[in-house]
């Protein structure tokens, strides 16, 4: 009986909480086809304050990030790709959104230039 009561409270809590998040996918767009970027490390910066280091999975998923309701700027960086910035990412209450960020690979010369200290 106690387990049933605890389970009931958990279910009520789970349905009443207003959680929202974004799932960030990273891909390379080649002729209208998005190819997931697999097993690469990326630095994600959200609104110039929150920094995360995440590794993409086999489907390009970097992770699920819980955020408060609002509008955000998401920047993604990797030494092999040009930096990508997505502005006006809207996170709505009680919703999960998928965000696919298309990155552009750099040439060898561009990678060396990016590595140089500024």
Phi and psi restraints in degrees (range 20) as a CNS / XPLOR table:
assign (resid 1 and name C) (resid 2 and name N)
       (resid 2 and name CA) (resid 2 and name C) 1.0 -64.2 20.0 2
assign (resid 2 and name N) (resid 2 and name CA)
       (resid 2 and name C) (resid 3 and name N) 1.0 -37.3 20.0 2
assign (resid 2 and name C) (resid 3 and name N)
       (resid 3 and name CA) (resid 3 and name C) 1.0 -65.5 20.0 2
assign (resid 3 and name N) (resid 3 and name CA)
       (resid 3 and name C) (resid 4 and name N) 1.0 -38.9 20.0 2
assign (resid 3 and name C) (resid 4 and name N)
       (resid 4 and name CA) (resid 4 and name C) 1.0 -65.9 20.0 2
assign (resid 4 and name N) (resid 4 and name CA)
       (resid 4 and name C) (resid 5 and name N) 1.0 -41.0 20.0 2
assign (resid 4 and name C) (resid 5 and name N)
       (resid 5 and name CA) (resid 5 and name C) 1.0 -65.3 20.0 2
assign (resid 5 and name N) (resid 5 and name CA)
       (resid 5 and name C) (resid 6 and name N) 1.0 -43.5 20.0 2
assign (resid 5 and name C) (resid 6 and name N)
       (resid 6 and name CA) (resid 6 and name C) 1.0 -63.9 20.0 2
assign (resid 6 and name N) (resid 6 and name CA)
       (resid 6 and name C) (resid 7 and name N) 1.0 -42.1 20.0 2
assign (resid 6 and name C) (resid 7 and name N)
       (resid 7 and name CA) (resid 7 and name C) 1.0 -62.6 20.0 2
assign (resid 7 and name N) (resid 7 and name CA)
       (resid 7 and name C) (resid 8 and name N) 1.0 -40.3 20.0 2
assign (resid 7 and name C) (resid 8 and name N)
       (resid 8 and name CA) (resid 8 and name C) 1.0 -61.9 20.0 2
assign (resid 8 and name N) (resid 8 and name CA)
       (resid 8 and name C) (resid 9 and name N) 1.0 -45.2 20.0 2
assign (resid 8 and name C) (resid 9 and name N)
       (resid 9 and name CA) (resid 9 and name C) 1.0 -63.5 20.0 2
assign (resid 9 and name N) (resid 9 and name CA)
       (resid 9 and name C) (resid 10 and name N) 1.0 -39.3 20.0 2
assign (resid 9 and name C) (resid 10 and name N)
       (resid 10 and name CA) (resid 10 and name C) 1.0 -63.6 20.0 2
assign (resid 10 and name N) (resid 10 and name CA)
       (resid 10 and name C) (resid 11 and name N) 1.0 -43.6 20.0 2
assign (resid 10 and name C) (resid 11 and name N)
       (resid 11 and name CA) (resid 11 and name C) 1.0 -64.5 20.0 2
assign (resid 11 and name N) (resid 11 and name CA)
       (resid 11 and name C) (resid 12 and name N) 1.0 -42.6 20.0 2
assign (resid 11 and name C) (resid 12 and name N)
       (resid 12 and name CA) (resid 12 and name C) 1.0 -62.9 20.0 2
assign (resid 12 and name N) (resid 12 and name CA)
       (resid 12 and name C) (resid 13 and name N) 1.0 -42.8 20.0 2
assign (resid 12 and name C) (resid 13 and name N)
       (resid 13 and name CA) (resid 13 and name C) 1.0 -63.5 20.0 2
assign (resid 13 and name N) (resid 13 and name CA)
       (resid 13 and name C) (resid 14 and name N) 1.0 -44.3 20.0 2
assign (resid 13 and name C) (resid 14 and name N)
       (resid 14 and name CA) (resid 14 and name C) 1.0 -63.2 20.0 2
assign (resid 14 and name N) (resid 14 and name CA)
       (resid 14 and name C) (resid 15 and name N) 1.0 -36.8 20.0 2
assign (resid 14 and name C) (resid 15 and name N)
       (resid 15 and name CA) (resid 15 and name C) 1.0 -83.2 20.0 2
assign (resid 15 and name N) (resid 15 and name CA)
       (resid 15 and name C) (resid 16 and name N) 1.0 -19.7 20.0 2
assign (resid 15 and name C) (resid 16 and name N)
       (resid 16 and name CA) (resid 16 and name C) 1.0 -91.9 20.0 2
assign (resid 16 and name N) (resid 16 and name CA)
       (resid 16 and name C) (resid 17 and name N) 1.0 -19.3 20.0 2
assign (resid 16 and name C) (resid 17 and name N)
       (resid 17 and name CA) (resid 17 and name C) 1.0 -72.2 20.0 2
assign (resid 17 and name N) (resid 17 and name CA)
       (resid 17 and name C) (resid 18 and name N) 1.0 141.9 20.0 2
assign (resid 17 and name C) (resid 18 and name N)
       (resid 18 and name CA) (resid 18 and name C) 1.0 -104.8 20.0 2
assign (resid 18 and name N) (resid 18 and name CA)
       (resid 18 and name C) (resid 19 and name N) 1.0 86.5 20.0 2
assign (resid 18 and name C) (resid 19 and name N)
       (resid 19 and name CA) (resid 19 and name C) 1.0 -101.6 20.0 2
assign (resid 19 and name N) (resid 19 and name CA)
       (resid 19 and name C) (resid 20 and name N) 1.0 145.1 20.0 2
assign (resid 19 and name C) (resid 20 and name N)
       (resid 20 and name CA) (resid 20 and name C) 1.0 -143.1 20.0 2
assign (resid 20 and name N) (resid 20 and name CA)
       (resid 20 and name C) (resid 21 and name N) 1.0 152.9 20.0 2
assign (resid 20 and name C) (resid 21 and name N)
       (resid 21 and name CA) (resid 21 and name C) 1.0 -159.1 20.0 2
assign (resid 21 and name N) (resid 21 and name CA)
       (resid 21 and name C) (resid 22 and name N) 1.0 170.5 20.0 2
assign (resid 21 and name C) (resid 22 and name N)
       (resid 22 and name CA) (resid 22 and name C) 1.0 -124.1 20.0 2
assign (resid 22 and name N) (resid 22 and name CA)
       (resid 22 and name C) (resid 23 and name N) 1.0 141.2 20.0 2
assign (resid 22 and name C) (resid 23 and name N)
       (resid 23 and name CA) (resid 23 and name C) 1.0 -104.3 20.0 2
assign (resid 23 and name N) (resid 23 and name CA)
       (resid 23 and name C) (resid 24 and name N) 1.0 122.5 20.0 2
assign (resid 23 and name C) (resid 24 and name N)
       (resid 24 and name CA) (resid 24 and name C) 1.0 -103.0 20.0 2
assign (resid 24 and name N) (resid 24 and name CA)
       (resid 24 and name C) (resid 25 and name N) 1.0 122.4 20.0 2
assign (resid 24 and name C) (resid 25 and name N)
       (resid 25 and name CA) (resid 25 and name C) 1.0 -110.5 20.0 2
assign (resid 25 and name N) (resid 25 and name CA)
       (resid 25 and name C) (resid 26 and name N) 1.0 145.5 20.0 2
assign (resid 25 and name C) (resid 26 and name N)
       (resid 26 and name CA) (resid 26 and name C) 1.0 -121.2 20.0 2
assign (resid 26 and name N) (resid 26 and name CA)
       (resid 26 and name C) (resid 27 and name N) 1.0 134.1 20.0 2
assign (resid 26 and name C) (resid 27 and name N)
       (resid 27 and name CA) (resid 27 and name C) 1.0 -147.2 20.0 2
assign (resid 27 and name N) (resid 27 and name CA)
       (resid 27 and name C) (resid 28 and name N) 1.0 163.4 20.0 2
assign (resid 27 and name C) (resid 28 and name N)
       (resid 28 and name CA) (resid 28 and name C) 1.0 -113.4 20.0 2
assign (resid 28 and name N) (resid 28 and name CA)
       (resid 28 and name C) (resid 29 and name N) 1.0 127.6 20.0 2
assign (resid 28 and name C) (resid 29 and name N)
       (resid 29 and name CA) (resid 29 and name C) 1.0 -93.1 20.0 2
assign (resid 29 and name N) (resid 29 and name CA)
       (resid 29 and name C) (resid 30 and name N) 1.0 119.6 20.0 2
assign (resid 29 and name C) (resid 30 and name N)
       (resid 30 and name CA) (resid 30 and name C) 1.0 -125.2 20.0 2
assign (resid 30 and name N) (resid 30 and name CA)
       (resid 30 and name C) (resid 31 and name N) 1.0 111.9 20.0 2
assign (resid 30 and name C) (resid 31 and name N)
       (resid 31 and name CA) (resid 31 and name C) 1.0 48.9 20.0 2
assign (resid 31 and name N) (resid 31 and name CA)
       (resid 31 and name C) (resid 32 and name N) 1.0 58.7 20.0 2
assign (resid 31 and name C) (resid 32 and name N)
       (resid 32 and name CA) (resid 32 and name C) 1.0 69.6 20.0 2
assign (resid 32 and name N) (resid 32 and name CA)
       (resid 32 and name C) (resid 33 and name N) 1.0 3.4 20.0 2
assign (resid 32 and name C) (resid 33 and name N)
       (resid 33 and name CA) (resid 33 and name C) 1.0 -112.2 20.0 2
assign (resid 33 and name N) (resid 33 and name CA)
       (resid 33 and name C) (resid 34 and name N) 1.0 129.1 20.0 2
assign (resid 33 and name C) (resid 34 and name N)
       (resid 34 and name CA) (resid 34 and name C) 1.0 -92.5 20.0 2
assign (resid 34 and name N) (resid 34 and name CA)
       (resid 34 and name C) (resid 35 and name N) 1.0 117.0 20.0 2
assign (resid 34 and name C) (resid 35 and name N)
       (resid 35 and name CA) (resid 35 and name C) 1.0 -100.3 20.0 2
assign (resid 35 and name N) (resid 35 and name CA)
       (resid 35 and name C) (resid 36 and name N) 1.0 120.9 20.0 2
assign (resid 35 and name C) (resid 36 and name N)
       (resid 36 and name CA) (resid 36 and name C) 1.0 -62.4 20.0 2
assign (resid 36 and name N) (resid 36 and name CA)
       (resid 36 and name C) (resid 37 and name N) 1.0 140.6 20.0 2
assign (resid 36 and name C) (resid 37 and name N)
       (resid 37 and name CA) (resid 37 and name C) 1.0 -88.7 20.0 2
assign (resid 37 and name N) (resid 37 and name CA)
       (resid 37 and name C) (resid 38 and name N) 1.0 115.5 20.0 2
assign (resid 37 and name C) (resid 38 and name N)
       (resid 38 and name CA) (resid 38 and name C) 1.0 -100.1 20.0 2
assign (resid 38 and name N) (resid 38 and name CA)
       (resid 38 and name C) (resid 39 and name N) 1.0 140.4 20.0 2
assign (resid 38 and name C) (resid 39 and name N)
       (resid 39 and name CA) (resid 39 and name C) 1.0 49.0 20.0 2
assign (resid 39 and name N) (resid 39 and name CA)
       (resid 39 and name C) (resid 40 and name N) 1.0 53.7 20.0 2
assign (resid 39 and name C) (resid 40 and name N)
       (resid 40 and name CA) (resid 40 and name C) 1.0 -125.3 20.0 2
assign (resid 40 and name N) (resid 40 and name CA)
       (resid 40 and name C) (resid 41 and name N) 1.0 147.3 20.0 2
assign (resid 40 and name C) (resid 41 and name N)
       (resid 41 and name CA) (resid 41 and name C) 1.0 -88.3 20.0 2
assign (resid 41 and name N) (resid 41 and name CA)
       (resid 41 and name C) (resid 42 and name N) 1.0 133.3 20.0 2
assign (resid 41 and name C) (resid 42 and name N)
       (resid 42 and name CA) (resid 42 and name C) 1.0 -130.2 20.0 2
assign (resid 42 and name N) (resid 42 and name CA)
       (resid 42 and name C) (resid 43 and name N) 1.0 148.2 20.0 2
assign (resid 42 and name C) (resid 43 and name N)
       (resid 43 and name CA) (resid 43 and name C) 1.0 -103.3 20.0 2
assign (resid 43 and name N) (resid 43 and name CA)
       (resid 43 and name C) (resid 44 and name N) 1.0 123.5 20.0 2
assign (resid 43 and name C) (resid 44 and name N)
       (resid 44 and name CA) (resid 44 and name C) 1.0 -106.2 20.0 2
assign (resid 44 and name N) (resid 44 and name CA)
       (resid 44 and name C) (resid 45 and name N) 1.0 130.7 20.0 2
assign (resid 44 and name C) (resid 45 and name N)
       (resid 45 and name CA) (resid 45 and name C) 1.0 -120.8 20.0 2
assign (resid 45 and name N) (resid 45 and name CA)
       (resid 45 and name C) (resid 46 and name N) 1.0 126.9 20.0 2
assign (resid 45 and name C) (resid 46 and name N)
       (resid 46 and name CA) (resid 46 and name C) 1.0 -114.3 20.0 2
assign (resid 46 and name N) (resid 46 and name CA)
       (resid 46 and name C) (resid 47 and name N) 1.0 121.0 20.0 2
assign (resid 46 and name C) (resid 47 and name N)
       (resid 47 and name CA) (resid 47 and name C) 1.0 52.8 20.0 2
assign (resid 47 and name N) (resid 47 and name CA)
       (resid 47 and name C) (resid 48 and name N) 1.0 33.7 20.0 2
assign (resid 47 and name C) (resid 48 and name N)
       (resid 48 and name CA) (resid 48 and name C) 1.0 58.8 20.0 2
assign (resid 48 and name N) (resid 48 and name CA)
       (resid 48 and name C) (resid 49 and name N) 1.0 13.3 20.0 2
assign (resid 48 and name C) (resid 49 and name N)
       (resid 49 and name CA) (resid 49 and name C) 1.0 -122.5 20.0 2
assign (resid 49 and name N) (resid 49 and name CA)
       (resid 49 and name C) (resid 50 and name N) 1.0 -46.1 20.0 2
assign (resid 49 and name C) (resid 50 and name N)
       (resid 50 and name CA) (resid 50 and name C) 1.0 -92.9 20.0 2
assign (resid 50 and name N) (resid 50 and name CA)
       (resid 50 and name C) (resid 51 and name N) 1.0 123.1 20.0 2
assign (resid 50 and name C) (resid 51 and name N)
       (resid 51 and name CA) (resid 51 and name C) 1.0 -118.8 20.0 2
assign (resid 51 and name N) (resid 51 and name CA)
       (resid 51 and name C) (resid 52 and name N) 1.0 132.6 20.0 2
assign (resid 51 and name C) (resid 52 and name N)
       (resid 52 and name CA) (resid 52 and name C) 1.0 -131.6 20.0 2
assign (resid 52 and name N) (resid 52 and name CA)
       (resid 52 and name C) (resid 53 and name N) 1.0 143.3 20.0 2
assign (resid 52 and name C) (resid 53 and name N)
       (resid 53 and name CA) (resid 53 and name C) 1.0 -110.1 20.0 2
assign (resid 53 and name N) (resid 53 and name CA)
       (resid 53 and name C) (resid 54 and name N) 1.0 115.0 20.0 2
assign (resid 53 and name C) (resid 54 and name N)
       (resid 54 and name CA) (resid 54 and name C) 1.0 -128.3 20.0 2
assign (resid 54 and name N) (resid 54 and name CA)
       (resid 54 and name C) (resid 55 and name N) 1.0 153.8 20.0 2
assign (resid 54 and name C) (resid 55 and name N)
       (resid 55 and name CA) (resid 55 and name C) 1.0 -112.3 20.0 2
assign (resid 55 and name N) (resid 55 and name CA)
       (resid 55 and name C) (resid 56 and name N) 1.0 132.5 20.0 2
assign (resid 55 and name C) (resid 56 and name N)
       (resid 56 and name CA) (resid 56 and name C) 1.0 -73.9 20.0 2
assign (resid 56 and name N) (resid 56 and name CA)
       (resid 56 and name C) (resid 57 and name N) 1.0 146.6 20.0 2
assign (resid 56 and name C) (resid 57 and name N)
       (resid 57 and name CA) (resid 57 and name C) 1.0 -89.5 20.0 2
assign (resid 57 and name N) (resid 57 and name CA)
       (resid 57 and name C) (resid 58 and name N) 1.0 -170.3 20.0 2
assign (resid 57 and name C) (resid 58 and name N)
       (resid 58 and name CA) (resid 58 and name C) 1.0 -65.0 20.0 2
assign (resid 58 and name N) (resid 58 and name CA)
       (resid 58 and name C) (resid 59 and name N) 1.0 -24.4 20.0 2
assign (resid 58 and name C) (resid 59 and name N)
       (resid 59 and name CA) (resid 59 and name C) 1.0 -101.3 20.0 2
assign (resid 59 and name N) (resid 59 and name CA)
       (resid 59 and name C) (resid 60 and name N) 1.0 10.4 20.0 2
assign (resid 59 and name C) (resid 60 and name N)
       (resid 60 and name CA) (resid 60 and name C) 1.0 86.2 20.0 2
assign (resid 60 and name N) (resid 60 and name CA)
       (resid 60 and name C) (resid 61 and name N) 1.0 0.5 20.0 2
assign (resid 60 and name C) (resid 61 and name N)
       (resid 61 and name CA) (resid 61 and name C) 1.0 -72.6 20.0 2
assign (resid 61 and name N) (resid 61 and name CA)
       (resid 61 and name C) (resid 62 and name N) 1.0 122.9 20.0 2
assign (resid 61 and name C) (resid 62 and name N)
       (resid 62 and name CA) (resid 62 and name C) 1.0 -86.6 20.0 2
assign (resid 62 and name N) (resid 62 and name CA)
       (resid 62 and name C) (resid 63 and name N) 1.0 -30.7 20.0 2
assign (resid 62 and name C) (resid 63 and name N)
       (resid 63 and name CA) (resid 63 and name C) 1.0 152.5 20.0 2
assign (resid 63 and name N) (resid 63 and name CA)
       (resid 63 and name C) (resid 64 and name N) 1.0 176.1 20.0 2
assign (resid 63 and name C) (resid 64 and name N)
       (resid 64 and name CA) (resid 64 and name C) 1.0 -111.0 20.0 2
assign (resid 64 and name N) (resid 64 and name CA)
       (resid 64 and name C) (resid 65 and name N) 1.0 124.4 20.0 2
assign (resid 64 and name C) (resid 65 and name N)
       (resid 65 and name CA) (resid 65 and name C) 1.0 -118.3 20.0 2
assign (resid 65 and name N) (resid 65 and name CA)
       (resid 65 and name C) (resid 66 and name N) 1.0 119.8 20.0 2
assign (resid 65 and name C) (resid 66 and name N)
       (resid 66 and name CA) (resid 66 and name C) 1.0 -79.2 20.0 2
assign (resid 66 and name N) (resid 66 and name CA)
       (resid 66 and name C) (resid 67 and name N) 1.0 128.2 20.0 2
assign (resid 66 and name C) (resid 67 and name N)
       (resid 67 and name CA) (resid 67 and name C) 1.0 -136.1 20.0 2
assign (resid 67 and name N) (resid 67 and name CA)
       (resid 67 and name C) (resid 68 and name N) 1.0 155.6 20.0 2
assign (resid 67 and name C) (resid 68 and name N)
       (resid 68 and name CA) (resid 68 and name C) 1.0 -73.2 20.0 2
assign (resid 68 and name N) (resid 68 and name CA)
       (resid 68 and name C) (resid 69 and name N) 1.0 159.9 20.0 2
assign (resid 68 and name C) (resid 69 and name N)
       (resid 69 and name CA) (resid 69 and name C) 1.0 -59.3 20.0 2
assign (resid 69 and name N) (resid 69 and name CA)
       (resid 69 and name C) (resid 70 and name N) 1.0 134.0 20.0 2
assign (resid 69 and name C) (resid 70 and name N)
       (resid 70 and name CA) (resid 70 and name C) 1.0 158.4 20.0 2
assign (resid 70 and name N) (resid 70 and name CA)
       (resid 70 and name C) (resid 71 and name N) 1.0 -168.7 20.0 2
assign (resid 70 and name C) (resid 71 and name N)
       (resid 71 and name CA) (resid 71 and name C) 1.0 -115.3 20.0 2
assign (resid 71 and name N) (resid 71 and name CA)
       (resid 71 and name C) (resid 72 and name N) 1.0 135.3 20.0 2
assign (resid 71 and name C) (resid 72 and name N)
       (resid 72 and name CA) (resid 72 and name C) 1.0 -130.9 20.0 2
assign (resid 72 and name N) (resid 72 and name CA)
       (resid 72 and name C) (resid 73 and name N) 1.0 159.4 20.0 2
assign (resid 72 and name C) (resid 73 and name N)
       (resid 73 and name CA) (resid 73 and name C) 1.0 -112.9 20.0 2
assign (resid 73 and name N) (resid 73 and name CA)
       (resid 73 and name C) (resid 74 and name N) 1.0 125.7 20.0 2
assign (resid 73 and name C) (resid 74 and name N)
       (resid 74 and name CA) (resid 74 and name C) 1.0 -114.6 20.0 2
assign (resid 74 and name N) (resid 74 and name CA)
       (resid 74 and name C) (resid 75 and name N) 1.0 126.7 20.0 2
assign (resid 74 and name C) (resid 75 and name N)
       (resid 75 and name CA) (resid 75 and name C) 1.0 -120.2 20.0 2
assign (resid 75 and name N) (resid 75 and name CA)
       (resid 75 and name C) (resid 76 and name N) 1.0 137.1 20.0 2
assign (resid 75 and name C) (resid 76 and name N)
       (resid 76 and name CA) (resid 76 and name C) 1.0 -124.2 20.0 2
assign (resid 76 and name N) (resid 76 and name CA)
       (resid 76 and name C) (resid 77 and name N) 1.0 135.3 20.0 2
assign (resid 76 and name C) (resid 77 and name N)
       (resid 77 and name CA) (resid 77 and name C) 1.0 -134.7 20.0 2
assign (resid 77 and name N) (resid 77 and name CA)
       (resid 77 and name C) (resid 78 and name N) 1.0 143.7 20.0 2
assign (resid 77 and name C) (resid 78 and name N)
       (resid 78 and name CA) (resid 78 and name C) 1.0 -156.0 20.0 2
assign (resid 78 and name N) (resid 78 and name CA)
       (resid 78 and name C) (resid 79 and name N) 1.0 141.5 20.0 2
assign (resid 78 and name C) (resid 79 and name N)
       (resid 79 and name CA) (resid 79 and name C) 1.0 -59.9 20.0 2
assign (resid 79 and name N) (resid 79 and name CA)
       (resid 79 and name C) (resid 80 and name N) 1.0 -25.2 20.0 2
assign (resid 79 and name C) (resid 80 and name N)
       (resid 80 and name CA) (resid 80 and name C) 1.0 -89.6 20.0 2
assign (resid 80 and name N) (resid 80 and name CA)
       (resid 80 and name C) (resid 81 and name N) 1.0 -8.4 20.0 2
assign (resid 80 and name C) (resid 81 and name N)
       (resid 81 and name CA) (resid 81 and name C) 1.0 -129.5 20.0 2
assign (resid 81 and name N) (resid 81 and name CA)
       (resid 81 and name C) (resid 82 and name N) 1.0 154.9 20.0 2
assign (resid 81 and name C) (resid 82 and name N)
       (resid 82 and name CA) (resid 82 and name C) 1.0 -67.6 20.0 2
assign (resid 82 and name N) (resid 82 and name CA)
       (resid 82 and name C) (resid 83 and name N) 1.0 145.3 20.0 2
assign (resid 82 and name C) (resid 83 and name N)
       (resid 83 and name CA) (resid 83 and name C) 1.0 -62.7 20.0 2
assign (resid 83 and name N) (resid 83 and name CA)
       (resid 83 and name C) (resid 84 and name N) 1.0 139.7 20.0 2
assign (resid 83 and name C) (resid 84 and name N)
       (resid 84 and name CA) (resid 84 and name C) 1.0 -120.5 20.0 2
assign (resid 84 and name N) (resid 84 and name CA)
       (resid 84 and name C) (resid 85 and name N) 1.0 133.5 20.0 2
assign (resid 84 and name C) (resid 85 and name N)
       (resid 85 and name CA) (resid 85 and name C) 1.0 -124.4 20.0 2
assign (resid 85 and name N) (resid 85 and name CA)
       (resid 85 and name C) (resid 86 and name N) 1.0 128.5 20.0 2
assign (resid 85 and name C) (resid 86 and name N)
       (resid 86 and name CA) (resid 86 and name C) 1.0 -116.7 20.0 2
assign (resid 86 and name N) (resid 86 and name CA)
       (resid 86 and name C) (resid 87 and name N) 1.0 118.4 20.0 2
assign (resid 86 and name C) (resid 87 and name N)
       (resid 87 and name CA) (resid 87 and name C) 1.0 -98.7 20.0 2
assign (resid 87 and name N) (resid 87 and name CA)
       (resid 87 and name C) (resid 88 and name N) 1.0 159.2 20.0 2
assign (resid 87 and name C) (resid 88 and name N)
       (resid 88 and name CA) (resid 88 and name C) 1.0 60.0 20.0 2
assign (resid 88 and name N) (resid 88 and name CA)
       (resid 88 and name C) (resid 89 and name N) 1.0 47.0 20.0 2
assign (resid 88 and name C) (resid 89 and name N)
       (resid 89 and name CA) (resid 89 and name C) 1.0 -81.9 20.0 2
assign (resid 89 and name N) (resid 89 and name CA)
       (resid 89 and name C) (resid 90 and name N) 1.0 115.0 20.0 2
assign (resid 89 and name C) (resid 90 and name N)
       (resid 90 and name CA) (resid 90 and name C) 1.0 -93.8 20.0 2
assign (resid 90 and name N) (resid 90 and name CA)
       (resid 90 and name C) (resid 91 and name N) 1.0 126.7 20.0 2
assign (resid 90 and name C) (resid 91 and name N)
       (resid 91 and name CA) (resid 91 and name C) 1.0 -109.7 20.0 2
assign (resid 91 and name N) (resid 91 and name CA)
       (resid 91 and name C) (resid 92 and name N) 1.0 118.1 20.0 2
assign (resid 91 and name C) (resid 92 and name N)
       (resid 92 and name CA) (resid 92 and name C) 1.0 -98.5 20.0 2
assign (resid 92 and name N) (resid 92 and name CA)
       (resid 92 and name C) (resid 93 and name N) 1.0 156.3 20.0 2
assign (resid 92 and name C) (resid 93 and name N)
       (resid 93 and name CA) (resid 93 and name C) 1.0 -65.9 20.0 2
assign (resid 93 and name N) (resid 93 and name CA)
       (resid 93 and name C) (resid 94 and name N) 1.0 135.8 20.0 2
assign (resid 93 and name C) (resid 94 and name N)
       (resid 94 and name CA) (resid 94 and name C) 1.0 60.4 20.0 2
assign (resid 94 and name N) (resid 94 and name CA)
       (resid 94 and name C) (resid 95 and name N) 1.0 31.9 20.0 2
assign (resid 94 and name C) (resid 95 and name N)
       (resid 95 and name CA) (resid 95 and name C) 1.0 -135.9 20.0 2
assign (resid 95 and name N) (resid 95 and name CA)
       (resid 95 and name C) (resid 96 and name N) 1.0 149.4 20.0 2
assign (resid 95 and name C) (resid 96 and name N)
       (resid 96 and name CA) (resid 96 and name C) 1.0 -110.4 20.0 2
assign (resid 96 and name N) (resid 96 and name CA)
       (resid 96 and name C) (resid 97 and name N) 1.0 129.1 20.0 2
assign (resid 96 and name C) (resid 97 and name N)
       (resid 97 and name CA) (resid 97 and name C) 1.0 -115.3 20.0 2
assign (resid 97 and name N) (resid 97 and name CA)
       (resid 97 and name C) (resid 98 and name N) 1.0 143.1 20.0 2
assign (resid 97 and name C) (resid 98 and name N)
       (resid 98 and name CA) (resid 98 and name C) 1.0 -96.4 20.0 2
assign (resid 98 and name N) (resid 98 and name CA)
       (resid 98 and name C) (resid 99 and name N) 1.0 131.6 20.0 2
assign (resid 98 and name C) (resid 99 and name N)
       (resid 99 and name CA) (resid 99 and name C) 1.0 -123.3 20.0 2
assign (resid 99 and name N) (resid 99 and name CA)
       (resid 99 and name C) (resid 100 and name N) 1.0 113.8 20.0 2
assign (resid 99 and name C) (resid 100 and name N)
       (resid 100 and name CA) (resid 100 and name C) 1.0 -101.1 20.0 2
assign (resid 100 and name N) (resid 100 and name CA)
       (resid 100 and name C) (resid 101 and name N) 1.0 122.7 20.0 2
assign (resid 100 and name C) (resid 101 and name N)
       (resid 101 and name CA) (resid 101 and name C) 1.0 -108.0 20.0 2
assign (resid 101 and name N) (resid 101 and name CA)
       (resid 101 and name C) (resid 102 and name N) 1.0 119.8 20.0 2
assign (resid 101 and name C) (resid 102 and name N)
       (resid 102 and name CA) (resid 102 and name C) 1.0 -89.3 20.0 2
assign (resid 102 and name N) (resid 102 and name CA)
       (resid 102 and name C) (resid 103 and name N) 1.0 125.7 20.0 2
assign (resid 102 and name C) (resid 103 and name N)
       (resid 103 and name CA) (resid 103 and name C) 1.0 -110.5 20.0 2
assign (resid 103 and name N) (resid 103 and name CA)
       (resid 103 and name C) (resid 104 and name N) 1.0 157.2 20.0 2
assign (resid 103 and name C) (resid 104 and name N)
       (resid 104 and name CA) (resid 104 and name C) 1.0 -114.6 20.0 2
assign (resid 104 and name N) (resid 104 and name CA)
       (resid 104 and name C) (resid 105 and name N) 1.0 124.0 20.0 2
assign (resid 104 and name C) (resid 105 and name N)
       (resid 105 and name CA) (resid 105 and name C) 1.0 -66.8 20.0 2
assign (resid 105 and name N) (resid 105 and name CA)
       (resid 105 and name C) (resid 106 and name N) 1.0 147.1 20.0 2
assign (resid 105 and name C) (resid 106 and name N)
       (resid 106 and name CA) (resid 106 and name C) 1.0 -94.8 20.0 2
assign (resid 106 and name N) (resid 106 and name CA)
       (resid 106 and name C) (resid 107 and name N) 1.0 155.1 20.0 2
assign (resid 106 and name C) (resid 107 and name N)
       (resid 107 and name CA) (resid 107 and name C) 1.0 -78.0 20.0 2
assign (resid 107 and name N) (resid 107 and name CA)
       (resid 107 and name C) (resid 108 and name N) 1.0 169.5 20.0 2
assign (resid 107 and name C) (resid 108 and name N)
       (resid 108 and name CA) (resid 108 and name C) 1.0 -59.9 20.0 2
assign (resid 108 and name N) (resid 108 and name CA)
       (resid 108 and name C) (resid 109 and name N) 1.0 -40.6 20.0 2
assign (resid 108 and name C) (resid 109 and name N)
       (resid 109 and name CA) (resid 109 and name C) 1.0 -65.4 20.0 2
assign (resid 109 and name N) (resid 109 and name CA)
       (resid 109 and name C) (resid 110 and name N) 1.0 -40.2 20.0 2
assign (resid 109 and name C) (resid 110 and name N)
       (resid 110 and name CA) (resid 110 and name C) 1.0 -67.0 20.0 2
assign (resid 110 and name N) (resid 110 and name CA)
       (resid 110 and name C) (resid 111 and name N) 1.0 -35.9 20.0 2
assign (resid 110 and name C) (resid 111 and name N)
       (resid 111 and name CA) (resid 111 and name C) 1.0 -64.1 20.0 2
assign (resid 111 and name N) (resid 111 and name CA)
       (resid 111 and name C) (resid 112 and name N) 1.0 -43.9 20.0 2
assign (resid 111 and name C) (resid 112 and name N)
       (resid 112 and name CA) (resid 112 and name C) 1.0 -63.3 20.0 2
assign (resid 112 and name N) (resid 112 and name CA)
       (resid 112 and name C) (resid 113 and name N) 1.0 -40.1 20.0 2
assign (resid 112 and name C) (resid 113 and name N)
       (resid 113 and name CA) (resid 113 and name C) 1.0 -64.5 20.0 2
assign (resid 113 and name N) (resid 113 and name CA)
       (resid 113 and name C) (resid 114 and name N) 1.0 -39.0 20.0 2
assign (resid 113 and name C) (resid 114 and name N)
       (resid 114 and name CA) (resid 114 and name C) 1.0 -67.7 20.0 2
assign (resid 114 and name N) (resid 114 and name CA)
       (resid 114 and name C) (resid 115 and name N) 1.0 -30.9 20.0 2
assign (resid 114 and name C) (resid 115 and name N)
       (resid 115 and name CA) (resid 115 and name C) 1.0 -74.2 20.0 2
assign (resid 115 and name N) (resid 115 and name CA)
       (resid 115 and name C) (resid 116 and name N) 1.0 -23.2 20.0 2
assign (resid 115 and name C) (resid 116 and name N)
       (resid 116 and name CA) (resid 116 and name C) 1.0 -64.3 20.0 2
assign (resid 116 and name N) (resid 116 and name CA)
       (resid 116 and name C) (resid 117 and name N) 1.0 137.9 20.0 2
assign (resid 116 and name C) (resid 117 and name N)
       (resid 117 and name CA) (resid 117 and name C) 1.0 -67.4 20.0 2
assign (resid 117 and name N) (resid 117 and name CA)
       (resid 117 and name C) (resid 118 and name N) 1.0 145.9 20.0 2
